[in-house]
Amino acid sequence: MLRPSPAPAPALRSVLAALGSPTAVREPRTPALRAAQGPLSPQHPLPVHVLGVTGTPGLAPRAQLTGWRFLISDGDRAIAAADTMLTPDGWSFSHFFEGPYVPSMERALLQAQSLPVAYRPRLLSVPELYMLTLWLQPGPEAEATEDAPAATDLMVPLAPAPPGIVAHQSYRFAELLLVLSTRLAPPPLLGSGAPA
């Protein structure tokens, strides 16, 4: 069961404006949006957080809210997504995109909807690994701001996932963090620790 946080009204308005007036934004529409026949609607808004995993050793990683993502639906299926970003003037439209993360995000949301526990869905990005996960937080509603995932929060990596991480499999954050930390650890210096 999902209990999504409501998107900020300016973020939603900026996406609606971009859909309603393609010439009002610099980014061109994607091929799927240009080919769409029916009315397009933004659905499933999710806050996007970026995970800082390369910080100070020994400190818990932090997740910073960087935007809101909306799936753009043509009828009953998502054909693209729209991102918004926080600017000095507030939330504004950033860009449209399509590709494998769109159907993967839709699939992960359907999977999460069938879970017996209520979760707040978010997206968690790990830019260093080109990785995006659906972040599921149990418990009551909270602001989608800057914080850190709890060790028991569920993470569902979206496809394509980095090698060694299975897309659409649920991981506890603590488990996934072990894998991420290994992948992001700096390589040993040549000659360090080698016998003389």
C-alpha distance (Angstrom), angle and dihedral (degrees) to the residues before:
residue distance angle dihedral
M1 . . .
L2 3.79 . .
R3 3.79 129.2 .
P4 3.80 103.0 -173.9
S5 3.78 121.5 -162.8
P6 3.80 113.6 -116.7
A7 3.78 113.6 -105.9
P8 3.80 117.2 -117.5
A9 3.81 108.0 -91.7
P10 3.84 93.2 -124.0
A11 3.83 90.7 54.3
L12 3.79 91.7 52.9
R13 3.81 92.3 44.2
S14 3.80 91.1 52.0
V15 3.82 91.5 53.4
L16 3.80 92.1 46.5
A17 3.81 89.5 50.2
A18 3.82 91.2 50.1
L19 3.80 90.8 49.9
G20 3.80 92.5 45.8
S21 3.77 96.9 47.5
P22 3.82 112.9 28.2
T23 3.81 90.9 -179.1
A24 3.81 91.4 57.8
V25 3.81 92.5 72.7
R26 3.78 130.3 59.7
E27 3.80 95.7 -137.1
P28 3.81 112.9 82.8
R29 3.78 119.9 -127.6
T30 3.78 117.1 -98.1
P31 3.84 119.7 -107.2
A32 3.82 91.2 -103.6
L33 3.81 91.5 52.8
R34 3.81 92.1 47.6
A35 3.81 90.8 50.4
A36 3.81 96.0 46.2
Q37 3.80 114.2 119.2
G38 3.78 102.9 -169.7
P39 3.79 133.3 54.8
L40 3.79 113.6 -66.8
S41 3.79 121.4 -135.7
P42 3.81 133.8 -173.5
Q43 3.81 110.7 -122.9
H44 3.81 139.0 175.7
P45 3.82 100.4 20.7
L46 3.79 111.0 -156.0
P47 3.80 129.3 -175.5
V48 3.81 111.3 -120.9
H49 3.80 117.3 -140.6
V50 3.79 127.4 -173.5
L51 3.79 115.5 -141.2
G52 3.78 115.7 -135.3
V53 3.80 102.5 -150.5
T54 3.78 100.2 153.2
G55 3.80 96.2 65.9
T56 3.77 130.2 111.1
P57 3.83 113.4 -29.9
G58 3.79 112.5 -108.3
L59 3.80 94.9 24.1
A60 3.79 121.7 108.2
P61 3.80 114.4 -106.5
R62 3.79 116.7 -105.4
A63 3.78 129.0 -140.1
Q64 3.79 117.3 -144.9
L65 3.78 122.4 -159.5
T66 3.80 107.2 -123.2
G67 3.80 105.0 162.5
W68 3.78 151.4 -31.0
R69 3.80 124.1 -98.2
F70 3.80 124.9 -154.6
L71 3.79 126.5 -167.9
I72 3.81 109.2 -132.4
S73 3.78 110.6 -138.4
D74 3.78 129.2 -158.1
G75 3.78 101.0 -164.5
D76 3.79 109.2 -45.4
R77 3.82 99.9 -17.0
A78 3.77 134.8 70.9
I79 3.79 112.8 -120.5
A80 3.82 101.3 170.3
A81 3.78 143.2 -7.9
A82 3.77 136.1 -123.8
D83 3.78 126.0 -147.1
T84 3.77 127.4 -155.4
M85 3.79 127.0 -165.4
L86 3.77 136.8 -158.2
T87 3.80 112.9 -108.4
P88 3.82 130.5 175.5
D89 3.83 86.2 -93.3
G90 3.81 94.4 50.5
W91 3.80 133.8 -99.4
S92 3.80 115.6 -9.1
F93 3.79 138.5 170.5
S94 3.80 114.5 -87.6
H95 3.81 110.3 177.2
F96 3.81 148.8 -44.7
F97 3.79 121.2 -117.5
E98 3.78 141.6 168.7
G99 3.78 134.1 -167.5
P100 3.80 138.4 102.1
Y101 3.82 96.3 -36.4
V102 3.83 91.3 65.0
P103 3.85 98.2 63.1
S104 3.80 89.9 33.6
M105 3.81 91.4 55.6
E106 3.81 90.4 47.7
R107 3.82 90.8 50.0
A108 3.83 93.3 47.6
L109 3.82 91.0 50.7
L110 3.82 90.3 51.8
Q111 3.81 89.9 49.7
A112 3.80 91.6 49.7
Q113 3.80 92.3 47.3
S114 3.82 89.4 63.7
L115 3.83 94.5 54.6
P116 3.81 115.3 111.8
V117 3.82 94.1 -132.6
A118 3.81 123.3 70.7
Y119 3.81 112.9 -113.3
R120 3.79 135.5 -175.9
P121 3.82 106.6 -132.6
R122 3.78 122.9 -140.3
L123 3.78 135.1 157.0
L124 3.80 120.5 -116.0
S125 3.79 118.9 -161.5
V126 3.81 125.3 -160.8
P127 3.82 101.0 -168.9
E128 3.81 94.9 -175.0
L129 3.82 89.6 63.9
Y130 3.81 98.1 32.8
M131 3.79 85.4 -119.8
L132 3.79 131.5 149.4
T133 3.80 124.8 -174.4
L134 3.77 136.6 -177.3
W135 3.82 103.5 -119.6
L136 3.80 113.7 -151.6
Q137 3.79 117.6 -164.4
P138 3.81 118.2 -170.0
G139 3.76 122.1 -143.9
P140 3.79 139.7 43.8
E141 3.78 125.7 -18.2
A142 3.79 116.7 -74.0
E143 3.76 137.0 174.4
A144 3.80 114.5 -84.4
T145 3.77 94.8 -126.7
E146 3.78 136.1 121.6
D147 3.79 115.0 -44.9
A148 3.78 142.1 117.2
P149 3.78 127.7 -92.6
A150 3.80 113.2 -108.2
A151 3.81 117.0 -118.3
T152 3.82 90.6 -109.9
D153 3.81 97.9 46.3
L154 3.79 112.3 118.4
M155 3.79 120.6 -115.8
V156 3.81 122.1 -164.9
P157 3.83 110.1 -169.9
L158 3.79 113.1 -141.0
A159 3.78 122.9 -133.4
P160 2.92 127.0 -67.0
A161 3.80 91.9 45.5
P162 3.82 123.9 178.7
P163 3.82 116.7 -92.0
G164 3.79 111.9 -76.9
I165 3.81 94.0 25.4
V166 3.79 116.7 96.0
A167 3.81 115.3 -135.6
H168 3.81 116.2 -129.4
Q169 3.80 93.0 15.0
S170 3.81 115.6 122.5
Y171 3.80 116.1 -121.0
R172 3.78 129.4 -179.2
F173 3.80 107.6 -119.1
A174 3.83 91.6 -117.7
E175 3.84 90.0 56.7
L176 3.77 93.9 46.8
L177 3.80 92.3 45.7
L178 3.83 90.2 58.7
V179 3.81 89.7 56.5
L180 3.80 92.8 43.8
S181 3.81 93.0 48.3
T182 3.80 90.9 52.9
R183 3.80 92.3 49.3
L184 3.79 93.7 46.3
A185 3.80 97.6 43.4
P186 3.80 112.4 116.7
P187 3.79 113.6 -106.3
P188 3.80 115.7 -103.9
L189 3.76 115.6 -95.0
L190 3.78 114.3 -103.1
G191 3.75 109.7 -97.7
S192 3.81 94.9 13.0
G193 3.76 112.8 134.4
A194 3.80 92.5 3.1
P195 3.79 117.0 136.5
A196 3.77 114.5 -102.9
